[in-house]
Amino acid sequence: MAGITIRDLIAEGVALQIRCTGCGKTYVYQGDFRLRTVATPNMRIRDLQFALRCKVCRARGEVVMTIP
């Protein structure tokens, strides 16, 4: 199973919300340009969760997808 990729999110217009588990800060990425700044279009969401860190406290975050 391939999983959901950044390209799939761009095609569907889905927002990607990343919540820091350490300090509670929330980052929202929506739209073609914003999602491409997070990762490459072929990257799976499951892998993205382990690759990103909070800009404030450097803790790993959890990924939440929201559908507008």
C-alpha positions as CSV (number, residue, x, y, z in Angstrom):
1,M,0.0,0.0,0.0
2,A,1.4,3.3,-1.1
3,G,-0.2,5.6,1.5
4,I,-1.2,9.2,1.2
5,T,1.4,11.6,-0.3
6,I,1.8,15.3,-0.4
7,R,0.8,15.2,-4.1
8,D,-2.5,13.6,-3.0
9,L,-3.2,16.5,-0.6
10,I,-2.4,19.1,-3.2
11,A,-4.8,17.4,-5.7
12,E,-7.6,17.3,-3.2
13,G,-7.1,20.7,-1.7
14,V,-6.7,19.3,1.8
15,A,-5.0,21.4,4.6
16,L,-2.2,19.8,6.6
17,Q,-2.2,20.7,10.3
18,I,0.9,19.9,12.3
19,R,0.6,20.2,16.1
20,C,3.6,20.2,18.3
21,T,3.4,17.6,21.1
22,G,5.9,19.5,23.2
23,C,4.7,23.2,23.3
24,G,1.3,22.9,21.6
25,K,2.1,25.3,18.7
26,T,0.1,24.6,15.5
27,Y,1.2,25.0,11.9
28,V,-1.3,24.9,9.1
29,Y,-0.1,24.2,5.5
30,Q,-2.7,24.5,2.7
31,G,-2.3,25.1,-1.0
32,D,0.2,24.0,-3.6
33,F,3.1,26.3,-2.6
34,R,2.8,25.8,1.2
35,L,2.6,22.0,1.0
36,R,5.6,21.9,-1.3
37,T,7.7,23.9,1.2
38,V,7.1,21.1,3.8
39,A,8.3,18.2,1.8
40,T,8.7,16.7,-1.7
41,P,5.4,15.8,-3.5
42,N,6.2,12.0,-3.3
43,M,6.7,12.0,0.5
44,R,4.2,10.0,2.4
45,I,2.3,11.6,5.3
46,R,3.5,8.9,7.7
47,D,7.1,9.6,6.9
48,L,6.5,13.4,7.2
49,Q,5.4,13.1,10.8
50,F,8.7,11.7,11.8
51,A,10.8,14.1,9.7
52,L,9.4,17.4,11.0
53,R,10.3,19.3,14.2
54,C,8.8,22.3,15.9
55,K,10.5,25.6,15.1
56,V,10.1,26.7,18.7
57,C,11.0,23.8,21.0
58,R,12.4,21.3,18.4
59,A,10.0,18.5,19.5
60,R,8.4,16.2,16.9
61,G,4.8,16.9,16.1
62,E,1.7,15.0,15.2
63,V,0.1,15.4,11.8
64,V,-3.7,16.1,11.5
65,M,-5.4,16.4,8.1
66,T,-8.4,18.7,7.8
67,I,-10.8,18.7,4.9
68,P,-12.2,22.2,4.1
